[in-house]
Amino acid sequence: MLAKISNSLIKTLVPNEKRAYDVRDIGLKGFLLRVHPTGSMCYLCQYARGGRVNLGKVGVISAAQARERAIEVLNNYNKGIRPSVTKGVSKPKTLHEFIECEYKPWVLSHHKRGEETLSSLNRCFNKLYSKPLTEITPGILEQWRVKRLNEGTTQATINRNITTLKAVITKATEWGFLKENTLKNLKQFKINRSPKVRYLSVDEESRLRQALLNRESQLKQERASANQWRKVRGYSLYPEFADGEFFDYLMPMILISINTGLRRGELFNLTWDMVDISEGSLILASEITKNGSSRYIPLNDEAYGIMQQLYKKSALKKGLVFPSKNDQPFNHVKRSWASILSKAEITQFRWHDLRHHFASKLVMAGVDLNTARELLGHSDIKMTLRYAHLAPEYKINAVKKINWAVK
């Protein structure tokens, strides 16, 4: 696009959602304005083929000031003075500056889990934030990977983290902050794409349920004891719970997961307007599902009974089904989860494996794969095949049915 770069022109420019574009000044050759998908703009000076320098951001300097800097850069270059020492030429943007000023507005407006992405970047790569984008190289990331591996992080988790960072560097390249993608040659760990899916054996599920009941009983006894102590001293009493009532979130969360296959994020963000108490079903809103599509899940007897009890105890009958103490969605329940697994003597079992358990029980009960796919919210049947394997003992029984009678 050719135009006279001015403050009035800048007010009329509209960003392209997919990629950055340049406006070349019609009067001064080499003077450009770059418009990023986020809406931010910067002035550039192209002093030679493949050679550009950043003159400053729109809003920080005016178009007239940028034009003067461009003239200075071009004149100095013609005299043999490299632009790197020219007054007014900015240093390469740091990773943190790019994320905050450019990537953050874009990812928040284009991805429903933008906040999670930014949180992950900050948690995993904050020690790299001060480095210029040009220094985010495979060598730096290899050092980072070795450190994470030594800390016990799995290769799959490291791959996911690096994929998140590579998306940032890809955008920095697309939008002109990098001449080339510094991480394009970075290879990921090779992961077994068909790992053994972990689910509970009949005995493990029985132990988990008993551990949950024991925990409920212990917490209620401790509450009754505390109230007895407070009563003697004339203090106000804490609420007590009748038999059959849940003391807190953990037991209903786990049982709902076992009976519905909800992802952890779906469970934490489930609200009462997604629960049809009269029909006994869930209709998950697209905003909380992984694939962005709404999902219908009928409740079985156990799940329906739990939802009825929680609904009766809910004062407002709206908002989160499982609110945290500050009425916000839970981020995690790691401590409680680890504790209950320890008491149930269950090892190598993640919260997400409750979803595997649900899927496996469906198939072992004879549910067809397409129905299982719909209940799990998979857009591709291949994902359901990964979850919906049969337990070894069922395979053994199947093979036994064709034994040749030995006479």
Order of alpha helices (4+ residues) and beta strands (2+ residues): beta-alpha-beta-beta-beta-beta-alpha-alpha-alpha-alpha-alpha-alpha-alpha-alpha-alpha-beta-beta-beta-alpha-alpha-alpha-alpha-alpha-alpha
